[in-house]
């Protein structure tokens, strides 16, 4: 089983925004009433995204004594653009900690990302995962060779008054 390392917490702070009431007026749409099937011509069908199959991973020889002989180097973040604190979250007073799980390729780029633990607010989770998947890392090394790694990164969204 692969060992998952947890990196340091990344803190995102934002000021609370007092939400002012808004008066929104929208015109009522006029829909044709003579032919109920004509509504389907106005609907936009989603574009399907065809997923590429994941190629099988090649076998890599690992030095299982690398940690004890100091030949194992963990992943280090190089470029970490912090996610913006969403305005709607600041207006609603939402805050919390998201733990993002990233699978990092031997070249230091993020192969995939997922939410390991949610903050309880999908908006904060989405901003965290979108930012984290764009980061780059210094790859983990095992016996001097770059290897893939999986890390958990806690991202804390905090509000200040």
N, C-alpha and C positions, 0 to 999 in steps of 0.2 A: 504494500500500500504506500502511496506517495505521501510524503510528509508535507504539511501545509504550514508555511511560516506566516506569522502575523507581523506586519510592519507597524511603524508608529502612527498614532492618530493624526489625521489631518483636520484642522479646525477651520470651519467656515463661519464667520460672524456676519451678522446683518442687523441693521436697526429696525425696530418695530415701526410699521407704517400704520397710522390710524386710517381706517377705511372710511371715506366720506360717502354718504348715500349718493347714488347716481340715479338720474332720471333718464332711462333709456326708452326711446320710442322706436318701434319697428313697424313698418307698414304691413298690413295683413296681406298675405299672398293671395292672388286670384287664381284658383285652380279650375280647369275645365270640368264641368259636371256631366257633360254628355257622354263621355267614353271613359269608363274607369281603367281600361287597359292603357290609355295614353300616358298614364303616370309613369309607366315603366320606361318610356322613352326618355324621361327626364332624369332617371336615376343613373348615377355614374357607377359602373362596375369597378371593383378594386382590381388593380393590376396584380397578377400572381407573380410571386418571386420564386424562381426555381432554385432550390438549394443544391449546391454542388456536393457530391459525396465526399466524405472526409477520407483522404488517403490513409492506408494503414501505416501506423508508425513503425519506423525501422527500429530494430533492436540496437540499443546502445549499451556498451559495456560500461558499467559503473564501478568505481572504486568504493566499495562499502566501508573501507577504513579511512576514507577521506576526511571525515569529521574528526576522528581521533588523531590524525596526523597533520591537521591544519591545512589540508589540501582542498577543503570544501569552502567555497565562497558563496554566501547567500546573495540573493537579488538585491540591487540597490537602485532606487529611483533616480533617473537622470532628468527627465522633463516631466513635471507634474503641474499642469495648468489646473488650478483649483476651480471647481464648478461655481457658477454664480448662485447666490442665494435667491431663489425665485421670489418675485414681488408678491405673488399671491400667497405664498407661504408666510412671508413677513406680515402681510395684512391679516392673515388668519391666526397668527401667533404660533405657527407650527415650528417645531424644533425636534431634534432627535439625532440618533446615531445610526448610520447605515454601515453595514460591513459588506464591502464589495470583494468578491472572489475573482481574481484574475489568473488566467493561464498564460504564462509568458514563455515565448519561444526561445530557443537558444540564441537567436540574434537580438534579443532584448525587446522585441515588439509584442504587443498584446495579441494573443490568438483569439481569446474569447473572454467574456466577462459575464458575471451573474451576480444577483443579490444573494448573499449568504444569510444576512439577517436584515430585515426591513426596519425602517424607522417608524413604520406605521402610517406613513404618508407617501403614496405612490409618486407624487410630484417631486419630493426630495430624493426618493430612490432613483427616479429617472434621470434627474440632473447629475447625481453622483455617478451612475453607471456610464452615462454618455461621456462625461469628462474623463473618467478613469480608463476607458478603452482607447483613448487617444494618447495616453502617456507612453513614454519609452523608458526602458530600464537597462542597467548594466546587468547582463545575464548572470545567472548562477553558474558556478564552475565546480566541476568535480574532477579532481586530479589534474587540473589545468585546462580541461576541455569545457566549453560552454554546453550547458544542458538546459532543458526545459524545466520550469518550476511553476508551482501554484502558490499564490500568496493571498492572504486576507488583508484588506486595507480598511481600517475603520475611518469613516468620514463623519465628523461631528458638526451638525448645523446648530449654532447657538444664536439666540437673539439678545441684543443689548438694548437697554432703555435709553 
